[in-house]
Amino acid sequence: MKAVWYESQGPADEVLVLGDMPAPEPGPGEVAVAIHASGVHPSDVKTRRGYRGPMTLPRQIPHSDGAGVIKAVGEGVDKARVGERVWVHSAAYKRAGGTAAEICVLPGEFAHHLPDAISFAAGAALGIPAMTAHRALFCAVGIGNGGVADKTVLVTGGAGAVGHSAIQLARWAGARAVIATVSSPEKAEAAIEAGADHVIDYTRQDVIEAIRGATKNKGVDHIVEVEFGGNLPVSLEVLKPHGVLASYGSEKKPRPALDFYPLMFRNVRLQTIFMYELTADQRRNAVADITHAIEAGSFTPLIDSSFALEDTAAAHARVESGRRTGTVVVTPSGQ
């Protein structure tokens, strides 16, 4: 099969290799998926760069998300799954074989039925973005706070893959209002199309004042946060008592100074999110809700661009550019 891999970390155009290798066979509990679309996300490029630590395997096929058709199953997996359209996640997390290949083998529990309502490209954008967004929105369910129904939700980075997913899932879950922050008019359009009630361009507007205006000075109940440290001063100003601040990133300020008492005095819940380490129950709940939202016509992942397998380095460059809106997809040759 054709695949892209790297054996050392560094710039994409220096370390990514396109070549042929034997197609993997599924072992017990595993499925082999013919990949039609492979999703490229920031975690994939950071791992390839070495920002998430040194390599632990001699060779890595990148990309954890993808979509395709199950072509074979291992022992213990229902043979009726052969031929099933699926979306997959976590393929390259602590595993050598990601989705930047014609065939990907992974545990059957990480391959989920792909509704006919969406394409393989859209399916490749479900794993990290949609499941992260779901966890960010529903992290307080069952512990007194519940979900986001009838609440005002702030989604920072509303045109990113996670943010765009969070806007749609919040609307599907019955949020009273969704406010999104973006960095350009083009990204504002994407957030509005996703269902945001109010969009704030943080490069042109005072975010705190804009949120106060949108909420009539009441603030927000729940924040889905792409940049915890960088946006913490805003969060402290706009989050209501008993609010939730759920964050999946803090690139600009990875070691932020935390002003504890303003959070404590309002009984704020802080939740960090790392999609790869969700519990089995959290994954099942996310997959069920995402599927229901897709089937209801309430959720469609946003695709930024598509590249051929031989152009995987260019796809990584697109992700690193900061200009993308939604998910970058790689299409393996022959599919």
RAQUI-V375533 format. One record per residue. N is the residue number from 1. RES is the residue in one small letter. D_FIRST is the distance of its C-alpha to the first C-alpha in Angstrom with 1 decimal. Layout:
N,RES,D_FIRST
N,RES,D_FIRST
This chain:
1,m,0.0
2,k,3.8
3,a,6.4
4,v,10.2
5,w,12.3
6,y,15.9
7,e,17.9
8,s,21.2
9,q,22.9
10,g,24.4
11,p,24.3
12,a,21.0
13,d,21.3
14,e,21.9
15,v,19.5
16,l,16.2
17,v,13.6
18,l,10.6
19,g,8.3
20,d,5.4
21,m,5.5
22,p,5.9
23,a,5.4
24,p,8.9
25,e,11.8
26,p,14.8
27,g,18.0
28,p,21.5
29,g,22.0
30,e,18.4
31,v,16.2
32,a,12.5
33,v,12.3
34,a,10.2
35,i,11.1
36,h,13.3
37,a,15.1
38,s,15.1
39,g,18.6
40,v,19.8
41,h,23.1
42,p,25.6
43,s,24.7
44,d,21.2
45,v,22.7
46,k,25.6
47,t,23.4
48,r,21.5
49,r,25.0
50,g,26.4
51,y,28.9
52,r,28.1
53,g,28.5
54,p,26.8
55,m,23.3
56,t,23.4
57,l,20.0
58,p,18.9
59,r,15.6
60,q,15.0
61,i,12.3
62,p,15.0
63,h,16.4
64,s,18.0
65,d,18.5
66,g,16.5
67,a,16.7
68,g,15.0
69,v,15.4
70,i,15.5
71,k,13.7
72,a,14.9
73,v,17.6
74,g,19.0
75,e,22.6
76,g,25.1
77,v,23.3
78,d,24.8
79,k,22.8
80,a,24.2
81,r,21.8
82,v,19.0
83,g,18.8
84,e,20.4
85,r,19.9
86,v,19.7
87,w,19.9
88,v,18.9
89,h,20.4
90,s,20.6
91,a,16.9
92,a,17.2
93,y,20.9
94,k,21.5
95,r,17.9
96,a,15.1
97,g,12.3
98,g,13.2
99,t,12.1
100,a,10.9
101,a,7.3
102,e,5.9
103,i,7.0
104,c,10.1
105,v,12.6
106,l,16.2
107,p,19.7
108,g,20.7
109,e,23.7
110,f,21.6
111,a,20.3
112,h,23.1
113,h,24.0
114,l,23.5
115,p,26.7
116,d,26.5
117,a,28.8
118,i,26.2
119,s,23.0
120,f,19.5
121,a,20.2
122,a,23.4
123,g,21.7
124,a,19.6
125,a,23.1
126,l,24.6
127,g,23.7
128,i,25.4
129,p,27.7
130,a,29.0
131,m,29.3
132,t,31.0
133,a,33.3
134,h,34.2
135,r,35.1
136,a,37.1
137,l,39.1
138,f,39.6
139,c,40.0
140,a,43.7
141,v,43.6
142,g,45.7
143,i,47.6
144,g,50.3
145,n,48.8
146,g,46.5
147,g,44.0
148,v,44.7
149,a,46.6
150,d,49.7
151,k,48.9
152,t,48.3
153,v,44.9
154,l,44.1
155,v,40.5
156,t,40.0
157,g,37.2
158,g,37.3
159,a,34.8
160,g,32.0
161,a,29.3
162,v,31.2
163,g,34.6
164,h,33.8
165,s,32.5
166,a,35.6
167,i,38.0
168,q,36.6
169,l,36.6
170,a,40.1
171,r,41.4
172,w,39.9
173,a,41.6
174,g,44.9
175,a,45.5
176,r,48.9
177,a,47.6
178,v,44.6
179,i,45.1
180,a,42.2
181,t,42.3
182,v,40.3
183,s,40.5
184,s,40.8
185,p,42.1
186,e,38.6
187,k,37.5
188,a,40.7
189,e,39.9
190,a,36.5
191,a,38.5
192,i,41.2
193,e,38.7
194,a,37.3
195,g,40.8
196,a,42.5
197,d,46.3
198,h,47.1
199,v,44.9
200,i,46.1
201,d,45.0
202,y,45.5
203,t,45.7
204,r,48.7
205,q,50.3
206,d,51.9
207,v,49.6
208,i,52.2
209,e,54.8
210,a,52.3
211,i,51.4
212,r,55.0
213,g,55.8
214,a,53.0
215,t,54.2
216,k,57.9
217,n,58.0
218,k,56.7
219,g,53.3
220,v,50.0
221,d,49.2
222,h,45.6
223,i,43.4
224,v,39.6
225,e,39.3
226,v,36.6
227,e,38.9
228,f,41.2
229,g,43.1
230,g,43.4
231,n,44.6
232,l,46.7
233,p,50.0
234,v,49.3
235,s,48.3
236,l,51.5
237,e,53.5
238,v,52.0
239,l,50.9
240,k,53.4
241,p,54.9
242,h,52.6
243,g,49.7
244,v,46.0
245,l,44.1
246,a,40.4
247,s,38.3
248,y,34.6
249,g,35.1
250,s,37.7
251,e,36.1
252,k,39.3
253,k,41.4
254,p,39.5
255,r,42.8
256,p,45.2
257,a,48.8
258,l,49.4
259,d,52.8
260,f,53.2
261,y,56.5
262,p,55.8
263,l,52.9
264,m,54.9
265,f,57.9
266,r,55.8
267,n,53.9
268,v,50.5
269,r,47.4
270,l,44.6
271,q,41.1
272,t,38.1
273,i,34.6
274,f,31.3
275,m,29.0
276,y,26.8
277,e,29.9
278,l,31.2
279,t,32.7
280,a,31.4
281,d,34.4
282,q,33.8
283,r,30.2
284,r,31.4
285,n,34.2
286,a,32.0
287,v,29.5
288,a,32.5
289,d,34.3
290,i,31.4
291,t,30.7
292,h,34.4
293,a,34.6
294,i,31.8
295,e,33.4
296,a,36.7
297,g,35.5
298,s,36.4
299,f,33.1
300,t,30.4
301,p,28.2
302,l,28.7
303,i,25.9
304,d,26.6
305,s,24.0
306,s,20.4
307,f,18.1
308,a,14.9
309,l,11.9
310,e,13.2
311,d,16.6
312,t,15.9
313,a,18.8
314,a,21.1
315,a,20.3
316,h,21.3
317,a,24.4
318,r,25.3
319,v,25.4
320,e,27.4
321,s,29.8
322,g,31.7
323,r,32.0
324,r,29.5
325,t,30.8
326,g,28.4
327,t,24.7
328,v,22.3
329,v,19.0
330,v,15.6
331,t,13.7
332,p,9.9
333,s,9.6
334,g,9.7
335,q,11.7
